[in-house]
Amino acid sequence: MLKLKKNEFYYGYYGVVADKLKSANAIPGDVISIDDNESHYKGTLMPKNEFSKEDIIVIKLDNGYNVGVKIKEDTEVKLLERGHLTSHPGEPVKLMENEIVPPEEKRVLILGTGGTIASRVDYETGAVKPYLDPNELIAAVPEVLNYTSIDAEEILSIFSEDMNPKYWETITYNIFKKFDEYDGIIVAHGTDTMAYTASAVAFTFHKGLKGPIVFTGSQRSSDRPSSDSSFNIISSAIVASKAPFGEVSVVMHGETSDSYALAHRATKVRKMHTSRRDAFQSINDIPLARIYPFDGKLEILNKNYKEKSPFNNPEFGFDEKVALLKYYPGMNSDVIDFLIDNKYHGIVIEGTGFGHISNRLIYSLERAYESDIPVVITSQTIFGRVNLSVYSTGRKMLQAGVIPGEDMLAETAYVKLSWVLSRTRDKDEVRRLMLTNLAGEINPRHELKLYPRWYHG
């Protein structure tokens, strides 16, 4: 058997496992068998899970689940079938029928930030943990190379719930620093707060983007047979390399089956389900595009997109002293007063219906205005737009100085106010910017086709 040097790695594996895989000429994507005196396994060789021990091989079984198999000196590892897109020493890459060879000039960068799409199972504890090398995403999804060449880099390794405005600045700065070398950028992100971060990037680059920035994630980890990880990555690569627009989008499953994905405008998308693969939906807008990853096809649905700019033109910065509140029956004024007394710089409130809150809170709104703290009102109804001129409560709110959030999602308004307040604290200028459509966050016209999901079919 061919022996490796003591510390030599083979596709992440080392020691006796690396020896056996190299001797079998097996690399990730190949179908292998593992035999010893006690058991027999057959499956697709996966990149090594960094949390697994030295003597473990990770394979994907026919049922779609990954398992870690313990390897001993007398374990026999055989190559049964070479993967569709794997390249072995001295052999060209084997392409599947109807595959598209990417043009050499197309280059896409994946920036890893963590989340389920960048998670693996710890085979010792059974827990899902983030892995630190986004290049493993490419090794696990080689089909992406049919459409573009890919580089990958980790800039964060956090769970979605740990995201904050300082991390938004880290992400936007890395995008700006690296974009000149690429046609598009994919940001792998946890789904729970992905819309917030995508909006933050959209406002940062609202003056111009030279190509698409695509956020994508996974509702289900790569160990599960129903995982959406590979499908979403391939779809995102098509958007990042082919889309004609220069703006930020979120690309996820368009329906529960693996038929198509949708590219949603970053400032108009919300996660609408805890676990479904088609959890993301455009709100008060039409998705930018529909993607068919198995055909490499991208269909533009919304022709009202931003054209690519000759250069990227960012405006960095976010104010961390902004709060997002949800109004509820019985809400006391001390909730708003607390934020005023603690010198918050801005407040977004999700009101009911047209954007209303209780009359007993009007005085606190006046206090905020007098303290130079802008208050933006959005609606809990999600679809439709704020209108504070219909009922007397709304008119009192306007007199108290609130800013109607038009048809913005509450989370989008929160991100936008954070971005605006990092540039100015002047009340009139804040109001002007909040009511100006900067990154597609405000739709001036509403038609029936915007409510809801007319684009499915």
Salt bridges, closest charged atoms under 4 A:
GLU8 OE2 - LYS22 NZ 3.76
ASP19 OD2 - LYS3 NZ 3.60
ASP30 OD2 - HIS88 NE2 3.00
ASP35 OD1 - HIS40 ND1 2.33
ASP55 OD2 - LYS70 NZ 2.46
GLU76 OE2 - LYS78 NZ 3.54
GLU91 OE2 - ARG82 NH1 2.44
ASP122 OD2 - LYS129 NZ 2.94
GLU136 OE1 - ARG120 NH1 3.52
ASP151 OD2 - ARG107 NH2 2.58
GLU153 OE2 - LYS178 NZ 3.04
ASP192 OD1 - LYS271 NZ 2.54
GLU247 OE1 - ARG265 NE 2.84
ASP258 OD1 - HIS253 NE2 2.71
ASP258 OD1 - ARG277 NH1 3.17
ASP278 OD1 - ARG276 NE 2.80
ASP285 OD2 - ARG265 NH1 2.74
GLU299 OE1 - ARG290 NH1 3.05
GLU315 OE2 - LYS207 NZ 2.75
GLU315 OE1 - ARG423 NE 3.67
ASP319 OD2 - HIS345 ND1 2.69
ASP337 OD1 - ARG367 NH1 3.26
ASP341 OD1 - ARG367 NH2 2.86
GLU350 OE2 - ARG270 NH2 3.77
GLU350 OE1 - LYS326 NZ 2.99
ASP372 OD1 - LYS427 NZ 3.34
GLU406 OE1 - ARG385 NH2 3.06
ASP407 OD2 - LYS268 NZ 2.83
ASP407 OD2 - HIS446 NE2 2.85
GLU411 OE1 - ARG270 NH2 2.70
GLU429 OE2 - ARG432 NH2 2.73
GLU441 OE2 - LYS416 NZ 2.54
